[in-house]
Amino acid sequence: MTTIELLRWNVKGISNKTKRYKIITHLKSLESDVAMLQETYLKNTEAVKLRKRLDKDGRYIIIPGFLHKIKCTLVNVNAPNIGQAKFLPRLNFFLDFSADPIVIGGDFNLVSDPAVDRSR
């Protein structure tokens, strides 16, 4: 069985050229197979190539392709901070999306104990 190295990173914006260069350089050094980035805050002109694969709210992107010569679909999720109960059932859609293996990752904004994990 093939191992896939996958990482997720909330980059909090990559529109700045210097920050984008540093992030890309760091990602290359990690040598992962897949890097799922959240909160990129790409401008419309930068994201135009991805638009047809994004949902209308920009909460996920679907990318069909190959990993280690295995046809699969990658789904990168950035769930909302509030309203997860309404958002998460929408993810069932991906189970019917493809007969190929599906890799779903990202930031689901879930906490095990809201009293302990709430944002400050």
Z-matrix of the N, CA and C atoms (Angstrom, degrees):
N
C 1 1.452
C 2 1.528 1 109.16
N 3 1.302 2 115.97 1 139.67
C 4 1.454 3 122.51 2 -179.53
C 5 1.527 4 110.57 3 -85.52
N 6 1.317 5 115.58 4 136.54
C 7 1.458 6 121.27 5 175.75
C 8 1.523 7 109.03 6 -92.84
N 9 1.321 8 116.00 7 136.47
C 10 1.460 9 121.60 8 177.82
C 11 1.520 10 108.27 9 -112.46
N 12 1.321 11 116.24 10 125.27
C 13 1.463 12 122.19 11 175.97
C 14 1.523 13 107.88 12 -90.19
N 15 1.323 14 116.32 13 112.63
C 16 1.453 15 122.13 14 -177.51
C 17 1.518 16 109.08 15 -123.82
N 18 1.324 17 116.62 16 139.16
C 19 1.462 18 119.46 17 175.44
C 20 1.511 19 109.10 18 -134.65
N 21 1.321 20 115.02 19 155.07
C 22 1.460 21 121.02 20 174.05
C 23 1.517 22 107.52 21 -126.61
N 24 1.345 23 114.98 22 146.24
C 25 1.451 24 119.17 23 -175.53
C 26 1.527 25 108.92 24 -150.16
N 27 1.307 26 116.19 25 123.91
C 28 1.456 27 122.21 26 172.73
C 29 1.527 28 106.08 27 -85.55
N 30 1.324 29 115.94 28 99.92
C 31 1.467 30 120.78 29 -171.82
C 32 1.527 31 113.51 30 -84.91
N 33 1.308 32 117.94 31 -11.44
C 34 1.475 33 123.07 32 177.56
C 35 1.527 34 111.97 33 52.83
N 36 1.328 35 114.50 34 45.16
C 37 1.460 36 120.79 35 175.17
C 38 1.515 37 113.61 36 103.88
N 39 1.346 38 115.55 37 130.14
C 40 1.471 39 120.19 38 175.21
C 41 1.532 40 111.11 39 -133.32
N 42 1.319 41 116.89 40 21.93
C 43 1.466 42 119.55 41 178.47
C 44 1.524 43 111.85 42 -71.91
N 45 1.332 44 117.62 43 -27.69
C 46 1.456 45 122.18 44 177.78
C 47 1.529 46 108.86 45 -71.62
N 48 1.321 47 116.55 46 125.06
C 49 1.467 48 121.84 47 -174.51
C 50 1.533 49 112.39 48 -59.29
N 51 1.322 50 117.78 49 -42.40
C 52 1.468 51 121.38 50 -179.26
C 53 1.524 52 110.86 51 -66.03
N 54 1.319 53 116.51 52 -45.84
C 55 1.470 54 120.04 53 179.15
C 56 1.527 55 110.50 54 -63.35
N 57 1.331 56 116.84 55 -42.29
C 58 1.464 57 120.90 56 179.22
C 59 1.527 58 110.46 57 -60.48
N 60 1.333 59 117.69 58 -42.79
C 61 1.464 60 121.75 59 178.62
C 62 1.529 61 110.57 60 -61.15
N 63 1.335 62 116.97 61 -45.12
C 64 1.468 63 120.72 62 -179.65
C 65 1.523 64 111.34 63 -63.43
N 66 1.318 65 116.60 64 -40.81
C 67 1.469 66 120.30 65 179.55
C 68 1.522 67 110.45 66 -66.10
N 69 1.318 68 117.51 67 -46.08
C 70 1.465 69 120.80 68 179.93
C 71 1.521 70 110.67 69 -62.90
N 72 1.322 71 117.66 70 -42.28
C 73 1.468 72 121.31 71 177.79
C 74 1.523 73 110.79 72 -60.67
N 75 1.320 74 116.87 73 -44.25
C 76 1.467 75 120.91 74 178.99
C 77 1.530 76 111.00 75 -64.89
N 78 1.321 77 116.98 76 -42.75
C 79 1.467 78 120.23 77 179.10
C 80 1.528 79 111.01 78 -61.04
N 81 1.320 80 117.13 79 -41.76
C 82 1.470 81 120.29 80 177.99
C 83 1.518 82 111.26 81 -61.67
N 84 1.329 83 117.34 82 -37.25
C 85 1.469 84 120.44 83 -179.36
C 86 1.530 85 111.71 84 -68.42
N 87 1.317 86 117.50 85 -25.21
C 88 1.465 87 121.07 86 -179.55
C 89 1.525 88 112.61 87 -78.40
N 90 1.318 89 116.83 88 -20.26
C 91 1.461 90 123.11 89 176.68
C 92 1.527 91 113.32 90 54.32
N 93 1.317 92 117.20 91 40.78
C 94 1.463 93 119.93 92 176.48
C 95 1.529 94 109.30 93 -82.28
N 96 1.328 95 115.52 94 159.57
C 97 1.462 96 120.36 95 176.75
C 98 1.527 97 111.02 96 -77.07
N 99 1.326 98 115.77 97 -37.01
C 100 1.461 99 121.81 98 -177.01
C 101 1.521 100 108.66 99 -137.63
N 102 1.324 101 116.46 100 134.91
C 103 1.464 102 121.59 101 173.09
C 104 1.522 103 107.47 102 -121.77
N 105 1.320 104 115.62 103 117.51
C 106 1.463 105 121.32 104 178.38
C 107 1.523 106 108.08 105 -101.12
N 108 1.326 107 115.91 106 112.56
C 109 1.462 108 121.59 107 -177.17
C 110 1.520 109 109.98 108 -102.39
N 111 1.331 110 115.69 109 137.46
C 112 1.453 111 121.15 110 176.07
C 113 1.524 112 109.09 111 -117.53
N 114 1.341 113 114.40 112 157.28
C 115 1.461 114 123.09 113 178.27
C 116 1.528 115 111.75 114 53.57
N 117 1.325 116 114.93 115 50.81
C 118 1.463 117 120.42 116 178.18
C 119 1.528 118 111.47 117 -75.13
N 120 1.304 119 117.48 118 -27.08
C 121 1.472 120 123.76 119 -178.04
C 122 1.524 121 111.61 120 52.37
N 123 1.323 122 115.63 121 43.35
C 124 1.458 123 119.58 122 177.47
C 125 1.520 124 109.96 123 -67.01
N 126 1.306 125 115.50 124 143.02
C 127 1.458 126 120.64 125 176.50
C 128 1.524 127 108.10 126 -72.72
N 129 1.319 128 116.46 127 158.36
C 130 1.467 129 120.75 128 -178.02
C 131 1.520 130 112.43 129 -53.93
N 132 1.325 131 117.65 130 -38.80
C 133 1.460 132 120.12 131 -179.06
C 134 1.525 133 111.41 132 -68.01
N 135 1.336 134 117.72 133 -29.95
C 136 1.462 135 121.21 134 -179.86
C 137 1.523 136 111.73 135 -81.30
N 138 1.322 137 117.20 136 -27.02
C 139 1.461 138 121.63 137 -174.29
C 140 1.524 139 112.76 138 -97.39
N 141 1.318 140 118.53 139 2.60
C 142 1.459 141 120.89 140 -173.31
C 143 1.533 142 112.10 141 -59.55
N 144 1.323 143 118.51 142 -35.02
C 145 1.462 144 121.33 143 -179.74
C 146 1.523 145 112.00 144 -67.95
N 147 1.322 146 116.85 145 -24.77
C 148 1.460 147 121.32 146 -177.63
C 149 1.521 148 112.69 147 -92.92
N 150 1.304 149 117.94 148 -14.14
C 151 1.461 150 122.15 149 -169.43
C 152 1.526 151 113.24 150 -53.31
N 153 1.322 152 118.94 151 -42.64
C 154 1.463 153 120.13 152 -175.91
C 155 1.524 154 112.12 153 -68.83
N 156 1.313 155 118.08 154 -13.36
C 157 1.460 156 121.24 155 -179.87
C 158 1.525 157 112.74 156 -105.56
N 159 1.331 158 116.98 157 0.37
C 160 1.462 159 121.66 158 179.89
C 161 1.516 160 110.32 159 -95.23
N 162 1.336 161 116.02 160 151.96
C 163 1.456 162 117.75 161 170.02
C 164 1.524 163 108.01 162 -77.54
N 165 1.323 164 117.12 163 169.19
C 166 1.472 165 120.46 164 -173.41
C 167 1.520 166 113.40 165 -63.43
N 168 1.340 167 117.84 166 -24.98
C 169 1.462 168 121.55 167 -179.84
C 170 1.525 169 112.90 168 -97.04
N 171 1.329 170 117.56 169 -0.63
C 172 1.459 171 120.60 170 -178.80
C 173 1.519 172 113.39 171 70.08
N 174 1.328 173 117.30 172 26.76
C 175 1.467 174 121.75 173 -177.16
C 176 1.519 175 113.17 174 -89.81
N 177 1.309 176 117.95 175 -16.34
C 178 1.461 177 120.19 176 175.67
C 179 1.520 178 109.41 177 -155.38
N 180 1.314 179 114.03 178 158.71
C 181 1.455 180 121.40 179 175.22
C 182 1.524 181 107.19 180 -131.99
N 183 1.320 182 116.08 181 138.48
C 184 1.461 183 122.83 182 -178.80
C 185 1.525 184 107.83 183 -111.23
N 186 1.332 185 116.38 184 125.57
C 187 1.459 186 120.63 185 -178.87
C 188 1.528 187 109.37 186 -130.00
N 189 1.335 188 117.59 187 105.80
C 190 1.462 189 119.67 188 174.10
C 191 1.526 190 109.22 189 -78.65
N 192 1.327 191 116.25 190 144.85
C 193 1.456 192 119.21 191 179.84
C 194 1.512 193 112.22 192 178.87
N 195 1.323 194 115.51 193 -154.04
C 196 1.457 195 122.00 194 -178.38
C 197 1.525 196 109.73 195 -129.87
N 198 1.321 197 116.23 196 138.61
C 199 1.461 198 123.45 197 171.88
C 200 1.516 199 107.01 198 -125.27
N 201 1.314 200 116.68 199 120.70
C 202 1.465 201 121.05 200 -178.05
C 203 1.528 202 110.84 201 50.45
N 204 1.336 203 115.87 202 45.00
C 205 1.465 204 124.33 203 177.84
C 206 1.529 205 113.82 204 66.07
N 207 1.315 206 117.24 205 15.35
C 208 1.463 207 121.59 206 177.43
C 209 1.523 208 107.73 207 -108.52
N 210 1.335 209 116.01 208 122.85
C 211 1.457 210 120.07 209 178.60
C 212 1.524 211 109.00 210 -67.93
N 213 1.332 212 116.04 211 130.86
C 214 1.464 213 120.16 212 -178.71
C 215 1.526 214 109.53 213 -156.22
N 216 1.315 215 114.87 214 175.24
C 217 1.457 216 121.76 215 176.47
C 218 1.516 217 108.58 216 -124.19
N 219 1.326 218 116.72 217 128.37
C 220 1.462 219 122.20 218 175.83
C 221 1.521 220 108.59 219 -99.26
N 222 1.323 221 115.85 220 136.33
C 223 1.462 222 121.45 221 176.44
C 224 1.520 223 107.47 222 -127.83
N 225 1.325 224 116.20 223 118.79
C 226 1.461 225 121.91 224 178.38
C 227 1.526 226 107.78 225 -105.14
N 228 1.336 227 116.18 226 121.52
C 229 1.464 228 122.54 227 -173.47
C 230 1.524 229 110.53 228 -111.12
N 231 1.319 230 116.20 229 139.73
C 232 1.465 231 122.30 230 168.92
C 233 1.524 232 106.33 231 -131.19
N 234 1.332 233 115.89 232 88.82
C 235 1.466 234 121.71 233 -176.18
C 236 1.520 235 110.69 234 -68.83
N 237 1.323 236 117.03 235 152.95
C 238 1.468 237 119.49 236 178.03
C 239 1.523 238 111.35 237 -67.72
N 240 1.330 239 115.87 238 156.28
C 241 1.469 240 120.45 239 177.73
C 242 1.517 241 111.86 240 -69.93
N 243 1.317 242 116.34 241 -29.97
C 244 1.463 243 120.63 242 176.36
C 245 1.524 244 107.89 243 -126.17
N 246 1.311 245 116.28 244 154.03
C 247 1.456 246 120.33 245 179.26
C 248 1.511 247 113.95 246 83.95
N 249 1.339 248 117.53 247 22.68
C 250 1.460 249 119.93 248 -179.68
C 251 1.524 250 111.62 249 -61.07
N 252 1.343 251 117.70 250 -33.02
C 253 1.468 252 121.18 251 -178.31
C 254 1.525 253 111.00 252 -59.91
N 255 1.323 254 117.64 253 -32.48
C 256 1.463 255 120.77 254 177.37
C 257 1.528 256 111.53 255 -84.65
N 258 1.318 257 116.15 256 -32.60
C 259 1.465 258 120.25 257 -175.60
C 260 1.527 259 112.68 258 -76.79
N 261 1.314 260 117.97 259 -46.10
C 262 1.464 261 121.41 260 -172.12
C 263 1.527 262 114.09 261 -58.22
N 264 1.337 263 121.08 262 -39.25
C 265 1.468 264 119.01 263 176.86
C 266 1.530 265 113.31 264 -61.03
N 267 1.335 266 117.17 265 -23.97
C 268 1.467 267 120.06 266 177.12
C 269 1.523 268 111.46 267 -63.40
N 270 1.327 269 116.97 268 -23.21
C 271 1.466 270 120.10 269 -178.76
C 272 1.524 271 112.07 270 -68.40
N 273 1.325 272 118.08 271 -17.99
C 274 1.467 273 120.59 272 175.82
C 275 1.520 274 111.33 273 -59.29
N 276 1.322 275 116.59 274 -25.22
C 277 1.459 276 122.19 275 177.95
C 278 1.529 277 111.09 276 -53.03
N 279 1.312 278 117.32 277 -37.87
C 280 1.459 279 120.77 278 -175.66
C 281 1.522 280 112.65 279 -66.24
N 282 1.315 281 117.16 280 -27.85
C 283 1.460 282 120.43 281 -179.98
C 284 1.519 283 111.18 282 -64.89
N 285 1.325 284 117.35 283 -28.73
C 286 1.461 285 122.11 284 178.32
C 287 1.523 286 112.36 285 -95.91
N 288 1.318 287 117.27 286 -3.48
C 289 1.459 288 121.73 287 -173.25
C 290 1.526 289 112.64 288 -70.00
N 291 1.322 290 117.21 289 -36.93
C 292 1.458 291 120.15 290 -171.64
C 293 1.517 292 110.71 291 -149.22
N 294 1.326 293 115.44 292 145.66
C 295 1.463 294 120.20 293 173.84
C 296 1.526 295 110.41 294 -80.54
N 297 1.327 296 116.56 295 -14.07
C 298 1.462 297 121.60 296 179.42
C 299 1.529 298 109.82 297 -80.54
N 300 1.337 299 117.01 298 164.05
C 301 1.472 300 119.33 299 175.85
C 302 1.530 301 110.72 300 -57.37
N 303 1.330 302 115.74 301 144.67
C 304 1.457 303 122.12 302 179.81
C 305 1.523 304 108.33 303 -120.60
N 306 1.337 305 115.93 304 130.08
C 307 1.460 306 121.86 305 175.18
C 308 1.526 307 106.67 306 -109.33
N 309 1.338 308 116.24 307 115.64
C 310 1.462 309 121.06 308 179.76
C 311 1.521 310 108.23 309 -112.49
N 312 1.315 311 115.99 310 126.46
C 313 1.458 312 120.82 311 178.44
C 314 1.510 313 109.69 312 -146.40
N 315 1.314 314 115.86 313 177.64
C 316 1.447 315 119.75 314 176.51
C 317 1.511 316 112.81 315 134.61
N 318 1.317 317 115.00 316 -156.98
C 319 1.462 318 122.65 317 -179.08
C 320 1.520 319 107.68 318 -108.57
N 321 1.333 320 115.69 319 108.01
C 322 1.456 321 120.80 320 -177.62
C 323 1.527 322 111.73 321 -90.68
N 324 1.332 323 117.55 322 -3.28
C 325 1.465 324 122.99 323 178.84
C 326 1.524 325 112.32 324 49.04
N 327 1.314 326 116.09 325 44.04
C 328 1.458 327 122.07 326 178.06
C 329 1.518 328 109.30 327 -107.19
N 330 1.300 329 116.44 328 144.99
C 331 1.459 330 121.52 329 177.15
C 332 1.519 331 108.72 330 -129.31
N 333 1.328 332 116.46 331 146.71
C 334 1.463 333 119.82 332 179.77
C 335 1.520 334 111.63 333 -80.02
N 336 1.332 335 117.36 334 -30.77
C 337 1.463 336 121.16 335 179.35
C 338 1.525 337 108.35 336 -139.49
N 339 1.333 338 117.70 337 98.77
C 340 1.470 339 120.16 338 -176.73
C 341 1.525 340 114.04 339 -55.71
N 342 1.322 341 118.04 340 -31.71
C 343 1.467 342 120.30 341 -179.64
C 344 1.523 343 111.37 342 -66.82
N 345 1.313 344 116.73 343 -33.80
C 346 1.463 345 121.59 344 -178.54
C 347 1.528 346 110.99 345 -88.21
N 348 1.315 347 117.33 346 -38.69
C 349 1.455 348 122.27 347 -170.02
C 350 1.520 349 115.28 348 -95.72
N 351 1.303 350 119.62 349 2.61
C 352 1.468 351 120.32 350 -175.80
C 353 1.532 352 111.02 351 -63.71
N 354 1.312 353 114.47 352 150.32
C 355 1.469 354 120.36 353 178.63
C 356 1.513 355 109.65 354 -66.52
N 357 1.309 356 115.11 355 145.30
C 358 1.472 357 120.10 356 179.37
C 359 1.488 358 110.21 357 -109.65
